[in-house]
Amino acid sequence: MKVPFLDLSAHHQPMREQLDAAIRDVIDSNAFASGPFVAAFEREFAQYCGSDFAVGVGSGTDALWLSLLALGVGPGDEVITVPSTFMATAEAISCCAARPKFVDIDERTYTLDPNLLEAAITPKTKAIIPVHLFGQCADMDPILEIAARRGIPVVEDACQAHGALYKGRKAGAMGVAGCFSFYPGKNLGALGEAGAVVTGDQGLAEKIRILRDHGQHRKYYHSKIGWNARMDGIQGAVLSVKLKHLDVGNVKRHSHALLYDQLLGETLEIITPFEAPYGRHVYHVYAVRVQNRNQVLQAMSDKGIGCAIHYPIPVHLQDAYRFLGCEKGCFPVAETCAEEFLSLPMFPELTHAQIHAVADELKLCISSRRPVSKCLK
Ligand SMILES: *Cc1c(COP(=O)(O)O)cnc(C)c1O
């Protein structure tokens, strides 16, 4: 059985008429750049996250960058984050002319290890960005406690964690700002590029609103040098439709993950994801860890099963960040995980038959490799 990694057509099919109607409304009202559809989505999304304000922007990358700019991060500053993330987290720091300072991840949750945080803080540290990788929140209480004691703002990279919970609180609503991506493949995805910052701080929301619109507080009156990072109207309208389906999608992802856990959990060669008791994982990505990952990926793909790697190279080892001088061995947990992570198909519309097929093939691929690993031992 062929199983795609992601099936957006299956996801959109049941809501297709609502999506078409939403797009038609935007065309009929010519509200293409920001405007009332974006404003409506901002209210709905802030409420969904249990926060006061949401500011729609062009992408998750914009959300991170403008949050840091609005917090005053600039040249010579350091911002702490993890190497196990998508490049955008570090890029946003660099685009403020600040320097990313990496902290390794916890081996079970794959998120910022709070035990390593304090040692990474210097007088130059201007923000901390925990990343809720794969849809599970970082262990926020100790992170927030250390940050508060040092007077450093925490910006959550919640780009993979729409609707995830931490001790009853929603991802994105715990730090001074929470950054979301609505890239089409995310748990809440637009039909194009979009992002948002969620915050309880009205002043910060206002700064980000000004920065996303060329620094204008009033049309053609520019109090700051900003950028064009507005959310477009069609994405706002589409996201209002899709937000209503987010919780149902997350519940399905969670139950698919439990089935994968059940089918794969007893195979010693496979490390299944750990859902920390402090919260609720929304499984944007269902990543297992295996040895000889690249061969397993190839074997799965030969069988028609779409797998992926998030991410093959940790950010500190990317060519673009060679200048930071972090070598192999600096962040051992992130590096080991990057070699072993294998993301299996995960989307709400997966069927049980597909999940069984993926699990069966994965176990076959692993067991056919067993003699080799025995030789190595
Ligand atoms: C997707 C993603 C981003 C960037 O979002 P875009 O909308 O693609 O700009 C940032 N951080 C993480 C962890 C992501 O997964």
PDBQT file of the ligand as one rigid body, heavy atoms in Angstrom, charges set to zero:
ROOT
HETATM    1  C1  LIG A 401       7.532  26.335   9.795  1.00  0.00    +0.000 C 
HETATM    2  C2  LIG A 401       8.432  26.795  10.863  1.00  0.00    +0.000 A 
HETATM    3  C3  LIG A 401       8.927  28.117  10.912  1.00  0.00    +0.000 A 
HETATM    4  C4  LIG A 401       8.766  29.101   9.792  1.00  0.00    +0.000 C 
HETATM    5  O1  LIG A 401       7.498  29.327   9.365  1.00  0.00    +0.000 OA
HETATM    6  P1  LIG A 401       7.236  29.870   7.872  1.00  0.00    +0.000 P 
HETATM    7  O2  LIG A 401       5.785  30.183   7.867  1.00  0.00    +0.000 OA
HETATM    8  O3  LIG A 401       7.605  28.777   6.923  1.00  0.00    +0.000 OA
HETATM    9  O4  LIG A 401       8.072  31.081   7.674  1.00  0.00    +0.000 OA
HETATM   10  C5  LIG A 401       9.665  28.491  12.020  1.00  0.00    +0.000 A 
HETATM   11  N1  LIG A 401       9.953  27.627  13.012  1.00  0.00    +0.000 NA
HETATM   12  C6  LIG A 401       9.524  26.355  12.986  1.00  0.00    +0.000 A 
HETATM   13  C7  LIG A 401       9.854  25.459  14.131  1.00  0.00    +0.000 C 
HETATM   14  C8  LIG A 401       8.771  25.892  11.901  1.00  0.00    +0.000 A 
HETATM   15  O5  LIG A 401       8.370  24.617  11.875  1.00  0.00    +0.000 OA
ENDROOT
TORSDOF 0
